Amino acid sequence: MKNRIQELRKSRKVTQQELADVLCVTRQTIISLENGKYNASLTLAHKAAQFFGMTIEELFIFEGDENLGGK
C-alpha cells in the first residue's frame, strides 16, 4: 500500500528515527512503510495520521481491489 509518510516526514524535517520514536516502532518499520514493503496496522496508521494532522485516508493510498480480495 502506498503512503505519503516519506514525503511528509521530509517536508517537516523529521528523521526516520524521530518518527519511529514518536510512533513507538523501530526505524526499520518506518523504512519498510516508506518503501511500501509493510502495511501499517490500524493502530499505527491512526498514530501516524494524528502525528501528521490528517486522516488515514489522506496519508495512505488504497489502490484498486488490493484490500477487497483481489477480484
Backbone torsions as a table, in degrees:
resi	resn	phi	psi	omega
1	MET	NA	131.8	179.5
2	LYS	-79.0	156.1	178.1
3	ASN	-153.1	171.8	-178.0
4	ARG	-106.8	17.0	-173.6
5	ILE	-59.3	-49.7	-177.4
6	GLN	-62.3	-45.9	179.3
7	GLU	-57.8	-48.0	-177.9
8	LEU	-71.1	-38.9	179.3
9	ARG	-61.4	-46.6	-179.4
10	LYS	-66.4	-38.7	-179.1
11	SER	-65.8	-25.0	178.7
12	ARG	-98.2	5.1	178.0
13	LYS	55.6	44.8	177.4
14	VAL	-107.0	132.5	178.3
15	THR	-77.8	164.1	176.3
16	GLN	-59.9	-40.6	-179.1
17	GLN	-66.5	-40.7	178.6
18	GLU	-62.4	-43.2	178.6
19	LEU	-65.5	-42.3	178.3
20	ALA	-58.5	-43.4	-180.0
21	ASP	-62.3	-44.1	-179.8
22	VAL	-64.0	-39.0	-176.4
23	LEU	-89.2	-0.6	179.5
24	CYS	60.0	44.2	174.9
25	VAL	-132.3	177.0	177.9
26	THR	-85.4	161.3	175.0
27	ARG	-60.4	-36.2	179.2
28	GLN	-61.2	-35.6	177.2
29	THR	-64.7	-41.8	178.1
30	ILE	-62.9	-44.6	178.6
31	ILE	-58.7	-46.0	-179.2
32	SER	-64.9	-39.1	176.5
33	LEU	-62.4	-47.7	-177.8
34	GLU	-63.4	-31.1	-179.5
35	ASN	-89.7	1.4	178.8
36	GLY	72.4	19.6	-178.8
37	LYS	-96.3	-3.0	-178.1
38	TYR	-143.1	131.4	175.4
39	ASN	-96.1	127.5	-177.7
40	ALA	-67.4	145.3	170.9
41	SER	-67.5	165.2	178.6
42	LEU	-61.0	-38.9	179.0
43	THR	-63.2	-46.5	179.8
44	LEU	-66.0	-41.8	178.2
45	ALA	-60.3	-40.9	179.5
46	HIS	-65.3	-45.0	178.7
47	LYS	-61.6	-43.2	-179.7
48	ALA	-65.1	-43.6	179.1
49	ALA	-61.8	-41.8	177.7
50	GLN	-62.8	-42.7	-179.9
51	PHE	-58.9	-42.4	-177.9
52	PHE	-87.6	-1.1	177.0
53	GLY	68.6	40.8	-179.7
54	MET	-145.6	176.1	177.9
55	THR	-84.0	162.1	176.2
56	ILE	-58.2	-40.3	-178.3
57	GLU	-65.0	-29.9	178.0
58	GLU	-76.9	-29.0	-176.4
59	LEU	-87.6	-38.6	-178.5
60	PHE	-109.5	138.3	-175.5
61	ILE	-108.1	109.7	178.2
62	PHE	-84.0	130.2	-177.4
63	GLU	-115.2	124.2	173.1
64	GLY	56.0	-138.5	-175.2
65	ASP	-100.3	19.2	-173.8
66	GLU	-56.0	-28.8	-179.9
67	ASN	-107.2	11.7	-177.3
68	LEU	-115.8	21.9	178.4
69	GLY	89.2	5.5	175.4
70	GLY	55.6	57.3	-179.9
71	LYS	-59.3	NA	NA
